[in-house]
């Protein structure tokens, strides 16, 4: 099977002209991906905060609906990361992103126990420090991600695992302290946009 280049959601080419001015669109893609992941995770304590965040992000109404269809969670489904259709309307793109987020959330639920509670507590304390800059918050999240990556089984491609665990760390911190949801969401989006490299998959 041929190998397709796959980019993190923030780097997916959505601009039909292929211009370099797609930064806002890229950020929107990552916003919806991380939001959809949090929305579709099971057993979280930040329902009210997530509603406020969804309003702030102007999340389309169709993405708030519950979908009964279950996506398979085997590796082949990661082909959905390749957003090849450049002429679909924004609603269709939003729905594609939501489907990706739902799949990732299902996998994330199975990985939830891999996040040590002490690490989550420490990360939440760091995010509660109002003196930290956004860059310092990104460094804190990246350091926590590195710790988790060292202990997690290497049976999934590294970059896929990084994307998953970055969002899962955000979920765990928001679960620990719901008032941190907005801050940890924004930092997570920034980390994904700036740090996750392009990678390939079958």
C-alpha positions in Angstrom: 0.0 0.0 0.0 1.3 3.4 -0.8 2.3 5.8 1.9 0.4 9.1 2.1 1.9 12.1 3.7 -0.2 13.1 6.6 0.0 16.5 8.3 -1.3 17.5 11.7 -4.8 19.1 11.5 -3.3 22.6 11.7 -1.2 21.9 8.6 -3.8 20.3 6.4 -4.2 22.1 3.1 -7.7 23.6 3.1 -7.0 26.7 1.0 -8.0 25.9 -2.6 -5.3 28.3 -3.8 -2.6 26.7 -1.7 -1.6 30.1 -0.4 0.4 30.8 2.7 -2.4 32.9 4.1 -4.3 30.0 5.5 -3.1 30.4 9.1 -6.5 31.4 10.4 -8.2 28.4 8.7 -5.5 26.1 10.1 -6.1 27.4 13.6 -9.9 26.9 13.1 -9.3 23.3 12.1 -7.3 22.6 15.2 -9.8 24.5 17.4 -12.6 22.2 16.1 -10.5 19.1 16.4 -9.5 19.7 20.1 -13.0 20.9 21.0 -14.6 17.8 19.3 -12.1 15.6 21.2 -13.1 17.1 24.5 -16.8 16.9 23.7 -16.7 13.3 22.8 -14.5 12.1 25.7 -16.5 10.1 28.3 -16.8 11.0 31.9 -15.7 14.6 32.1 -16.5 17.2 34.6 -16.4 20.4 32.6 -19.7 20.4 30.8 -20.6 24.0 31.6 -17.2 25.3 30.7 -17.3 23.3 27.4 -20.6 25.0 26.5 -19.1 28.4 27.1 -16.0 27.4 25.0 -18.2 26.2 22.2 -20.0 29.5 22.1 -16.8 31.4 22.1 -15.5 29.3 19.2 -18.8 29.7 17.3 -18.9 25.9 17.0 -21.6 25.0 14.3 -24.8 23.6 15.7 -24.5 20.4 13.7 -21.4 19.5 15.8 -23.3 19.7 19.0 -25.6 16.9 17.9 -25.0 13.4 19.2 -24.2 10.9 16.4 -25.1 7.3 16.9 -22.8 5.9 14.3 -19.6 4.5 15.7 -16.3 4.9 13.8 -13.9 2.0 13.7 -10.8 2.7 15.7 -8.3 0.6 13.9 -5.3 2.2 12.2 -6.9 2.3 8.8 -9.3 4.9 10.0 -6.5 7.4 10.4 -6.8 7.9 6.6 -9.4 10.5 7.6 -6.5 12.8 8.6 -5.9 13.4 4.9 -8.5 16.2 4.1 -8.2 15.8 0.4 -11.4 17.5 -0.7 -10.6 21.2 -1.2 -13.9 22.3 -2.6 -16.3 21.1 0.1 -18.2 23.7 2.0 -17.2 24.7 5.5 -20.0 22.6 7.1 -18.8 19.4 5.4 -15.2 20.2 6.5 -16.5 20.8 10.1 -18.2 17.4 10.0 -15.1 15.7 8.8 -13.1 17.2 11.6 -15.8 16.2 14.1 -15.7 12.6 12.9 -11.9 12.6 13.3 -12.3 14.1 16.8 -14.9 11.5 17.8 -12.6 8.6 16.7 -9.7 10.1 18.6 -11.8 10.5 21.7 -12.8 6.9 21.6 -9.2 5.8 21.5 -8.3 8.4 24.1 -10.8 6.9 26.5 -8.9 3.6 26.3 -5.6 5.5 27.0 -7.0 7.5 29.9 -5.4 5.4 32.6 -2.0 5.9 31.1 -1.8 9.5 32.5 -0.4 9.5 36.0 -2.6 11.5 38.5 0.4 13.1 40.0 1.5 14.5 36.6 -2.0 15.8 36.0 -2.1 17.5 39.4 1.3 19.1 38.8 0.3 20.3 35.3 -2.9 21.8 36.7 -0.9 23.7 39.4 1.3 25.1 36.7 -1.6 26.3 34.7 -3.1 27.9 37.7 0.0 30.1 38.0 -1.1 33.4 36.5 2.4 34.6 36.1 3.3 32.0 33.5 3.4 33.3 29.9 1.8 31.3 27.1 5.2 30.1 26.0 5.9 28.8 29.5 2.6 27.0 29.5 3.4 25.4 26.2 6.7 24.3 27.7 4.9 22.8 30.7 2.5 20.9 28.5 5.4 19.7 26.2 7.3 18.5 29.3 4.3 16.6 30.6 3.8 15.0 27.2 7.4 13.9 27.1 7.0 12.2 30.4 3.9 10.3 29.3 5.6 9.4 26.0 8.4 7.7 27.9 6.0 5.3 29.6 3.5 4.7 26.9 3.8 1.5 24.8 5.4 2.0 21.4 2.8 0.1 19.5 1.4 3.2 17.9 3.3 5.6 15.6 5.0 8.3 17.6 3.3 11.3 16.1 -0.2 9.8 16.3 0.4 9.1 20.0 1.7 12.6 20.5 -1.4 14.2 19.1 -3.6 11.9 21.1 -1.8 12.4 24.4 -1.6 16.1 24.0 -5.3 16.4 23.8 -5.8 13.8 26.5 -3.6 15.8 28.8 -5.8 18.8 28.2 -8.8 16.7 29.0 -7.3 15.5 32.3 -6.3 19.0 33.4 -9.7 20.3 32.7 -11.2 17.4 34.5 -9.0 18.2 37.5 -9.8 21.9 37.5 -12.7 22.8 35.1 -12.0 26.5 35.4 -8.7 25.9 33.5 -10.5 24.6 30.4 -10.1 27.7 28.3 -6.5 28.2 29.1 -5.4 24.6 28.6 -7.5 24.4 25.4 -5.7 27.4 23.9 -2.3 26.1 24.9 -3.1 22.7 23.5 -4.1 24.2 20.1 -0.9 26.2 20.1 1.3 23.1 20.9 -0.4 21.1 18.1 -0.1 23.9 15.6 3.6 24.6 16.4 5.1 21.4 17.5 3.6 18.3 15.7 5.6 17.5 12.6 4.3 16.2 9.3 4.4 12.4 9.3 3.5 9.5 7.0 1.2 6.6 7.5 0.0 3.6 5.5 
